[in-house]
């Protein structure tokens, strides 16, 4: 795919390893060290393509409905 059509993670949020709380406020810098989870939105996601990050290729879980806890922690607000 041409680079101008690449997708990027949007509105990333850094979560505790249990996924039940935020480690930093929205739009904050990533945590300094340690283990954590990252939640983000990806428009036009193609689960057949690899998710390539600055840390290397990441295996993402299958697409599923957003859990209620994430709807609260990481609300999606369309920007059309």
Backbone as CSV, one residue per row, in Angstrom:
resi,resn,N_x,N_y,N_z,CA_x,CA_y,CA_z,C_x,C_y,C_z
1,UNK,0.856,-1.171,0.000,0.000,0.000,0.000,0.903,1.234,0.000
2,UNK,0.562,2.234,-0.783,1.368,3.452,-0.787,1.392,4.109,0.599
3,UNK,2.528,4.700,0.943,2.711,5.293,2.272,1.636,6.312,2.611
4,UNK,1.144,7.071,1.642,0.115,8.074,1.927,-1.213,7.449,2.357
5,UNK,-1.370,6.141,2.214,-2.587,5.445,2.644,-2.391,4.627,3.921
6,UNK,-1.204,4.699,4.520,-0.966,3.970,5.763,-1.869,4.511,6.853
7,UNK,-2.276,3.638,7.744,-3.104,4.024,8.884,-2.215,4.190,10.109
8,UNK,-2.645,5.015,11.034,-1.883,5.208,12.266,-2.805,5.083,13.475
9,UNK,-2.200,4.717,14.602,-2.951,4.664,15.862,-3.391,6.079,16.210
10,UNK,-4.604,6.191,16.744,-5.170,7.499,17.064,-5.708,7.476,18.484
11,UNK,-5.485,8.555,19.212,-6.004,8.738,20.585,-5.539,7.624,21.509
12,UNK,-4.253,7.299,21.439,-3.727,6.220,22.283,-3.768,6.601,23.754
13,UNK,-4.066,5.603,24.557,-4.139,5.770,26.009,-3.328,4.644,26.650
14,UNK,-2.627,4.979,27.719,-1.765,4.024,28.402,-2.469,3.534,29.660
15,UNK,-2.633,2.218,29.723,-3.396,1.588,30.794,-2.511,0.708,31.676
16,UNK,-2.956,0.512,32.909,-2.308,-0.447,33.807,-2.378,-1.840,33.179
17,UNK,-1.538,-2.741,33.636,-1.494,-4.080,33.042,-2.807,-4.832,33.151
18,UNK,-3.634,-4.511,34.157,-4.932,-5.188,34.267,-5.983,-4.541,33.363
19,UNK,-5.646,-3.404,32.747,-6.565,-2.737,31.829,-7.710,-1.995,32.486
20,UNK,-7.645,-1.813,33.799,-8.765,-1.204,34.517,-8.555,0.249,34.919
21,UNK,-7.379,0.805,34.639,-7.132,2.206,34.993,-6.096,2.809,34.045
22,UNK,-6.147,4.140,33.932,-5.189,4.860,33.104,-3.916,5.116,33.905
23,UNK,-2.773,5.060,33.228,-1.509,5.384,33.879,-1.160,6.852,33.724
24,UNK,-1.616,7.476,32.664,-1.370,8.897,32.417,-2.655,9.520,31.883
25,UNK,-2.767,10.814,32.029,-3.929,11.526,31.513,-3.939,11.486,29.990
26,UNK,-5.098,11.712,29.413,-5.240,11.721,27.960,-4.225,12.661,27.343
27,UNK,-3.601,12.209,26.263,-2.582,12.935,25.496,-1.273,13.085,26.273
28,UNK,-1.137,12.376,27.399,0.101,12.440,28.170,1.199,11.609,27.522
29,UNK,2.412,11.803,27.999,3.555,11.034,27.511,3.438,9.586,27.971
30,UNK,4.031,8.661,27.214,4.013,7.257,27.636,4.671,7.103,29.008
31,UNK,4.301,6.064,29.747,4.942,5.805,31.035,6.460,5.616,30.839
32,UNK,7.236,5.979,31.830,8.702,5.897,31.725,9.206,4.463,31.554
33,UNK,8.680,3.546,32.329,9.182,2.175,32.268,8.133,1.228,32.822
34,UNK,8.448,-0.035,32.743,7.543,-1.042,33.281,6.566,-1.559,32.240
35,UNK,5.732,-2.461,32.665,4.728,-3.052,31.782,3.460,-2.217,31.801
36,UNK,2.809,-2.125,30.667,1.532,-1.431,30.562,0.829,-1.880,29.294
37,UNK,-0.426,-1.521,29.175,-1.220,-1.789,27.976,-1.434,-0.476,27.242
38,UNK,-1.685,-0.585,25.953,-2.007,0.589,25.149,-3.323,0.319,24.432
39,UNK,-4.247,1.258,24.552,-5.507,1.184,23.807,-5.484,2.332,22.802
40,UNK,-5.937,2.049,21.590,-5.965,3.084,20.561,-7.042,2.744,19.541
41,UNK,-7.367,3.719,18.732,-8.331,3.524,17.657,-7.582,3.486,16.339
42,UNK,-8.084,2.663,15.422,-7.497,2.552,14.103,-8.643,2.543,13.100
43,UNK,-8.708,3.577,12.297,-9.732,3.621,11.253,-9.285,2.757,10.079
44,UNK,-10.225,2.100,9.440,-9.963,1.251,8.270,-9.000,0.111,8.597
45,UNK,-9.167,-0.484,9.767,-8.318,-1.587,10.217,-8.476,-2.785,9.307
46,UNK,-7.368,-3.398,8.922,-7.361,-4.624,8.140,-6.620,-5.662,8.965
47,UNK,-7.358,-6.542,9.620,-6.723,-7.505,10.523,-5.849,-8.521,9.787
48,UNK,-5.895,-8.534,8.468,-5.037,-9.426,7.694,-3.647,-8.816,7.480
49,UNK,-3.489,-7.543,7.798,-2.207,-6.865,7.648,-1.505,-6.788,9.009
50,UNK,-0.170,-6.781,9.010,0.537,-6.673,10.294,0.391,-5.273,10.885
51,UNK,0.496,-5.189,12.185,0.524,-3.910,12.878,1.999,-3.611,13.146
52,UNK,2.563,-2.694,12.376,3.982,-2.384,12.477,4.141,-1.099,13.286
53,UNK,4.927,-1.182,14.352,5.129,-0.049,15.246,6.606,0.326,15.274
54,UNK,6.917,1.411,15.965,8.316,1.796,16.129,9.069,0.776,16.990
55,UNK,8.330,-0.123,17.657,8.937,-1.181,18.465,9.005,-2.507,17.722
56,UNK,8.541,-2.526,16.489,8.506,-3.745,15.703,7.070,-4.170,15.431
57,UNK,6.920,-5.337,14.846,5.591,-5.850,14.515,4.897,-6.359,15.775
58,UNK,3.613,-6.015,15.918,2.828,-6.401,17.083,1.660,-7.265,16.620
59,UNK,1.431,-8.352,17.330,0.269,-9.194,17.057,-0.909,-8.633,17.840
60,UNK,-1.952,-8.244,17.142,-3.133,-7.670,17.788,-4.186,-8.753,17.997
61,UNK,-4.998,-8.605,19.028,-6.071,-9.578,19.240,-7.116,-9.440,18.136
62,UNK,-7.942,-10.465,17.960,-9.008,-10.376,16.952,-9.957,-9.216,17.264
63,UNK,-10.596,-8.705,16.236,-11.578,-7.633,16.403,-12.738,-8.151,17.255
64,UNK,-13.156,-7.331,18.222,-14.275,-7.694,19.089,-14.976,-6.414,19.524
65,UNK,-16.128,-6.572,20.161,-16.829,-5.403,20.694,-15.987,-4.783,21.811
66,UNK,-16.091,-3.476,21.927,-15.320,-2.768,22.938,-15.909,-3.056,24.323
67,UNK,-15.078,-3.526,25.272,-15.575,-3.793,26.625,-16.058,-2.500,27.290
68,UNK,-17.021,-2.626,28.175,-17.581,-1.461,28.867,-16.511,-0.664,29.610
69,UNK,-15.559,-1.356,30.250,-14.519,-0.638,30.993,-13.713,0.264,30.065
70,UNK,-13.467,-0.179,28.831,-12.724,0.661,27.893,-13.576,1.795,27.340
71,UNK,-14.867,1.565,27.211,-15.749,2.658,26.768,-15.678,3.827,27.746
72,UNK,-15.476,3.519,29.020,-15.366,4.556,30.040,-13.972,5.183,30.042
73,UNK,-12.939,4.353,30.011,-11.564,4.834,30.078,-11.088,5.508,28.791
74,UNK,-11.531,4.975,27.658,-11.044,5.429,26.356,-12.242,5.671,25.444
75,UNK,-13.045,6.695,25.733,-14.243,6.915,24.924,-13.908,7.321,23.498
76,UNK,-14.706,6.846,22.568,-14.506,7.191,21.159,-15.422,8.366,20.805
77,UNK,-14.838,9.399,20.248,-15.606,10.555,19.819,-15.293,10.844,18.366
78,UNK,-16.235,10.562,17.458,-15.986,10.816,16.036,-15.624,12.285,15.796
79,UNK,-14.756,12.532,14.855,-14.308,13.888,14.579,-14.681,14.363,13.177
80,UNK,-15.708,13.789,12.628,-16.112,14.160,11.254,-16.465,15.603,11.206
